[in-house]
Amino acid sequence: MGNIYADRIEQLRSMMRSRGWDAVILTGSDPHGSEYPAERWKCVQWLTAFTGEAGDVVVTLDHAGLWTDTRYFIQAVQQLEGTGVELHKMRVPEQVPIDRWLAEKFAGESEVYFAVDGICVGQEVISEIKSGINAGGAACHIVSIPDMLDAIWPDRPGIPQTPIFTVDPGESRIERLGRLRDFIEASGCDYILLSSLDDIAWTLNVRASDIEYNPLVISFLLVGQETAEWFVQKEIVEDPITEATFAELQEDGIFLRYYEEAEIALSEIDGTVAADTSTLNYHLCSLIGPARLVPCPSPVRGWKAVKNTVEIAGFRDCHIRDGVAMVRFLHWLERCMQNDREISEWDAAVKLGQFRAEIPGYQGDSFETISAYGPSAALPHYITPRSGAPVLEAHGLYLCDSGGQYLNGTTDITRTWALGPCTELEKEDYTLVLRGHIALASAVFPADTPGCRLDVLARGPLWSHQRNFGHGTGHGVGWFLGVHEGPQDIRQNMNAAGFKAGMVTSDEPGIYRTGQWGIRIENLVAVQDEPTTEAATTNDRFLSFETLTLCYYDTSLIEITLLTDDEKQWLNDYHRRVADTICPLLTSDEASWLRQKCKDI
């Protein structure tokens, strides 16, 4: 019996032969450059079986390749087996990106024809590919076929339509549209087009559930000095909440149009259009045309990254309630292990979701829970299987990375716990990761310092013992938006975006031993102003981190001799805060248990 994915690739090749295409390029995104696409646009997954969040595919008549980074290598090898798709590794010294690979593949050709799904590939990707091919002497023709897989994907899902509602982040949509109009005037353009879904949700103060784990509305927003047009796929929704939201939007001067009308409007627009070409798809770029398109980074990315006082207060509140769910889950888990109950990784993930679902304001998880025991945790982006998941055993390490979406914020927490006896090396690894986590959480640094200059703080304790981890140390987090949000991050890669008071980011160093265990410890922290001391020697403004997440660390895994006095003090202070905040919200049994977990070391 053949492999279903290999069969699908052969169907695609038949299409290529009939139309004279030399290659087809598919990206793992959607018309809006989203990190997490709706089911309709999971083209890479449908074609190849690869479910990772970052992956692009090239299919030629004699080769099929998937390009992804270090986070997904092990996963990709497993999922691509039997499909005929070859893994191309990125973020490694020997990497060969798609544009260079295509240039080498078709070197010596006089002309080549590349087909792309123009609504799901970015303008910048196409520019890189054309430059590489043209530099090799060949004429590169890009054939844009929107929704090209429709021809071989008979049961392809439609565009989702879920109820839309309004949120109150402490700044009205009128004020936020005003910011955009000031930007338009300063840039000398007539309009600005927002294509990134989180930018649109932030600007209009709207949320929905069109994409799993992300409270977003699939749409485009075109704003001029006197107009605002929202192209939104809600033709058949009969929902009182949505209807009320639409009425509010129209009262605020926002004209509602059908989603597919964006193509017509942009092809006929009179004037120049500012747009972020890192998220704007190739098809719409082509419709606007180079004479009218003014490429520029979206100003909304920077604005929404800096939370106001209402949003920060919401983050604090939802982290208290999320901490209650986490503690109740861990109390339950420990009792299960003590009573020899058989609990699988999937059982644990489901139970944690049930505890969160009891919290007022909970809107769903902020990403798919990573529930990983022992060797499973050695995969930083492990996908917990729904059936046949490994059973938790009363020894070794269990890692759980999870988060929730709440009406007043977003959470993301990772903890690693001992389910029973652990080795000295497991404890040493855990302690080194914790030390890096504390070092970053304790940092004081000048305003506008980029995250790449803070990354070493979390890696230092690991590096001193010749250990490291292959993922970033921190990512920005949205306010009841995407759990991954820029422009700031904390990683080794150079990113000039500096930290500002009001930003929220993760602090999540780790260590992974293939086939043995993985350890990661993660809190969310808010960037805050650090008071100036009398001993300060400059007029620079300094910043520090306020830890938002409230859940204990497993002190049974700590090798005390490796901690400094300052690290012990930080840990004891944090645990007292966790206990004092969370215990009043628990049952007496749970509170007594948590006090024990949070006692001084």
PyMOL commands that set and color helices and strands:
alter all, ss='L'
color gray80, all
select helices_A, chain A and resi 4-19+39-41+43-48+70-80+98-105+123-135+148-151+173-187+197-204+240-251+261-268+282-288+299-305+309-338+345-357+374-378+424-441+451-453+455-463+555-557+560-562+565-585+588-597
alter helices_A, ss='H'
color red, helices_A
select strands_A, chain A and resi 23-27+56-60+64-68+86-89+111-116+139-144+165-166+191-194+206-207+219-224+228-232+255-258+273-275+293-295+362-365+370-373+397-402+404-406+409-410+413-418+444-446+474-476+485-490+504-507+510-513+517-520+523-529+542-547
alter strands_A, ss='S'
color yellow, strands_A
deselect
rebuild
show_as cartoon
